[in-house]
Amino acid sequence: MPAETLPPKASTAANPKEEHQDPVYLRIRDMVYQTCGIYHSEEKLYLLTAACKRRMEKVKCAGPREYLDLLKVSDIATWKPTNC
């Protein structure tokens, strides 16, 4: 009996490779790893990207670059999130 081949999984993102390979998201990934030890491999980078997008909406950041800047300058002890 021949083995059946399954069709490739469809991606939910419009341009998943381009979006997840954005250097800004890679820098956010590195910052997360340095801060709390959570590492997102290349295969799971889409999870970090999705989480960043949800957070960017809440704090009203225009894009990943602005969000990275917010993460860099935020003092976790004094920073209060808006709209959360």
C-alpha positions as CSV (number, residue, x, y, z in Angstrom):
1,M,0.0,0.0,0.0
2,P,1.6,3.3,-1.1
3,A,2.1,6.0,1.5
4,E,-0.2,9.1,1.1
5,T,1.4,12.5,1.0
6,L,-0.3,15.4,2.7
7,P,-0.5,18.8,1.2
8,P,1.6,21.5,2.8
9,K,0.0,23.5,5.6
10,A,-1.3,26.8,4.6
11,S,0.0,29.8,6.5
12,T,-2.4,32.3,8.1
13,A,-0.1,35.3,7.6
14,A,0.1,37.1,4.3
15,N,3.9,37.1,4.1
16,P,5.0,35.0,7.1
17,K,8.7,34.6,6.2
18,E,9.2,38.3,5.4
19,E,7.3,39.5,8.4
20,H,8.9,37.2,11.0
21,Q,12.4,37.8,9.6
22,D,12.0,41.5,10.2
23,P,15.2,42.5,12.0
24,V,13.2,44.4,14.6
25,Y,11.3,41.3,15.7
26,L,14.7,39.5,15.9
27,R,16.0,42.2,18.2
28,I,12.8,42.0,20.3
29,R,13.4,38.2,20.5
30,D,16.9,38.8,21.7
31,M,15.8,41.3,24.2
32,V,13.2,38.9,25.6
33,Y,15.9,36.2,25.9
34,Q,18.3,38.5,27.7
35,T,15.6,39.8,30.0
36,C,13.8,36.6,31.0
37,G,15.5,33.7,29.3
38,I,12.6,32.8,26.9
39,Y,14.0,32.0,23.5
40,H,11.8,31.8,20.4
41,S,13.4,29.6,17.6
42,E,13.0,30.6,14.0
43,E,10.2,28.1,13.7
44,K,8.3,29.7,16.6
45,L,9.0,33.3,15.8
46,Y,5.5,33.8,14.6
47,L,4.3,33.4,18.2
48,L,6.4,36.3,19.3
49,T,5.3,38.4,16.3
50,A,1.7,37.8,17.1
51,A,2.2,38.7,20.8
52,C,4.0,41.8,19.8
53,K,1.2,42.9,17.5
54,R,-1.4,42.4,20.2
55,R,0.7,44.4,22.6
56,M,1.4,47.1,20.1
57,E,-2.4,47.6,19.6
58,K,-2.9,48.0,23.4
59,V,-0.1,50.5,23.9
60,K,-0.9,52.3,20.5
61,C,2.5,51.8,18.9
62,A,2.6,52.5,15.2
63,G,4.9,49.5,14.4
64,P,7.5,47.2,15.6
65,R,10.3,49.8,15.6
66,E,8.3,52.1,17.9
67,Y,7.5,49.1,20.1
68,L,11.2,48.2,20.4
69,D,12.0,51.8,21.3
70,L,9.3,51.6,24.0
71,L,10.8,48.4,25.4
72,K,14.2,49.9,25.5
73,V,13.4,53.0,27.4
74,S,10.6,51.7,29.7
75,D,11.5,51.3,33.3
76,I,9.5,48.3,34.4
77,A,9.2,49.7,37.9
78,T,7.6,53.0,36.9
79,W,6.0,52.3,33.5
80,K,2.2,51.9,33.6
81,P,0.6,50.5,30.5
82,T,-2.1,52.5,28.9
83,N,-5.4,51.0,27.8
84,C,-4.8,47.7,29.6
